């Protein structure tokens, strides 16, 4: 499974990049707004830190506007992936980007039918939002299962990018369900490393080592 960091904050990206496990970055208009900077500048800086897919989302809601914004974003760096919303306009613009060999990420996906539409028009990634489904009492992980089955039934190469991840159990379950990528905030990446028995075991090993040094 690939790990993407879900943030626009450069300090977080620099910190996590050192661990060697981050394959890419996803942003959205909310995450970019938190930086207080222009999207173009943030994306350019991220591309200089992480050598992998970097998702940048269009703001336009009409096809021509999405294509024109996406073209500009794609000029920033070859690793930029154009994030399009799951609307009729988004799926229509997706066809243009696929025909022009520009990588895409269809976002705000909440059903396997939406994922199927994105795969049909050649999306590179599809982003089902697990946490937001859980928030309204639905089963976000069941959606990953469904999309995996649909894509495997027809041999679609579109990658399933599990998004809106809230905790480390989401990452485990997405991996078990066969998601290709998990994108997560840095707090969730850090939680993946943690287990109380690891801490307890290490403390005990170090204590035993210290005692043996006294003899
Ligand atoms: C990433 O591509 C998504 O935009 C992000 O994971 C959404 O997460 P949220 O539901 O926590 O805002």
Boltz pocket constraint, residues with backbone or C-beta under 6 A from the ligand:
constraints:
  - pocket:
      binder: B
      contacts: [[A, 6], [A, 26], [A, 27], [A, 28], [A, 107], [A, 127], [A, 129], [A, 131], [A, 132], [A, 163], [A, 164], [A, 165], [A, 183]]
      max_distance: 6.0
